[in-house]
Amino acid sequence: MATVFTRIINGELPGRFVYRDDTVVAFLSIGPVAWGHTLVVPIQEVDQWVHADPALWAHLTEVSQLVGRAMVEVTGASRAGLLIAGFEVPHLHIHVFGADDMGGYTLRAIEVPEAEMDRAATELRAALRALGAGACVPA
């Protein structure tokens, strides 16, 4: 059975995508810990990060860095937080979010209105284009 992330990737469920290439996607979390909280996910279903092919893992971290740079730019946070938990969905995903302290590392969701989720996606896409990833940023 396909994971919820595979269903989002395949367009069966809605997602606010900010990045997509042949092997990796990035979309906003529906349970954000901070405004703009983004998940970087391989298209291939891999349960745990320790089971990912090294080349896939390298590309996931490369895209996560790119999203992190965009995150800091659009949120004004002092750092980009990165977390791998893997208990919520059995499909490898990297959480990227703006952080000024360790508070965001709890993965306690906050309320973000739909309009703000849309604005976060729009601003992250613009920042990713400015960082040179335009070919992988959805319209």
N, C-alpha and C positions, 0 to 999 in steps of 0.2 A: 504494500500500500504506500502511495506517495506521501511524503511528509507535507506539512502545511507550507513549508518553504518552497518545496517543489511545486505545489499548487499555485503559490504566488508567482514564482518564476515563470510558470507556464501560462499565466494569465487567468487561471481558474478562480482565483481570489484576488481582490484589489491590493495594490501595493504602490507606494510612492517611491519609485525608483530614482536614484540619483546617478547611478553608474551601471553599465552593463558591457561586458565583452564576451568572448567565446567561452570563457571558463568561470567567470566570477560576476556576481551582481552585488549591488548595494542598494538597500531600501530603508526607509525610516521604520523604526520599531513601533508597533502598535501599543507597546507598554513602555514608553520612554522614561528614562531616569532623569533626563534633561532635554531641553528644547533642542531638536535636531538629532537626537540619538539615532544612530544609523547602524544597521547590521550589514556586515560584509560576509557574503555566503557563496560557497562554490555551487555551480550549477549541478555538478555531480553530487549525488547523495553520499556523503561520508559522515558517519556517526560522530567520531571523535577526532580531534585535531592530531592526536598521536598516530592515527591511521591514515592520514592524508599523505599522498605521494609528495616527496620533498619539493618537486617542481611546483606542484599546486600550492603547497604551503608557502613557498617563497612568493608566488604571485599574490596569494591572499594577503600576505603581510605588506607587499608593495602597494596594493590597492588600499589597504587599511591606512598606511602612512599618508597616501594621497588624500583620502577622505579626512584623516586627522588634521592635515594642514588646512583643508577647506573648513573644517569644523572650527578650528581656532580663529580663522579669519572671520567667519560669519557670526560666531557666538561671542567673540571677545574674551573667551576663557583663556586663562593663563597656560593651560595644557590641554592636550587631547587625551582623554582617558581611553584605555583599551582593556577589555576584559573578555576572557573565554570561560564560559561556565559549562554550557552544554546540557543542562538538565531539563530545560524547558522544552526543547524540540530536539529529537534525535537526528539532527542534520547540522553539521559543523557550521558555526557562525561566530563572528568576531563582533563584539559590541564596541562601537566608537562613539564617544560623547565628549562634549566640552566639560572641563573640570577645573575648579579652583582649589579643591581640597579632596579628601578621601570620601566625602559624603555620597558621591555618585556610585561608588563601588558596591553599594548594597543591592543594587538592581531592584530597588523599591520604586515602582512606577509612580509617575506624577500625572496630573490631569493636564492635558494640552488640547485646547480646542481645535476642531477640524481646520479652521481657517489658519491657525498658527502652524499646524502640521503642513499645510499646503505652502505657507510662506517659507518654512524651513527647507522644504524640498526645493523650492524655486531658488532660494539663496544658495543652497549647497550646490545645485547644478551650475549656477553662474560662477561660483568660486572654483569648481572643478574645471569648467571651461577655461577660466583665466589661468589655471595651473597647467594647461596644455592637454587636458584629457577630453577635449571636445568631441572627438570621434566616438567616445564611449559614453557620452552623456545623453540620455534620452531627451527628446524635445518636450 
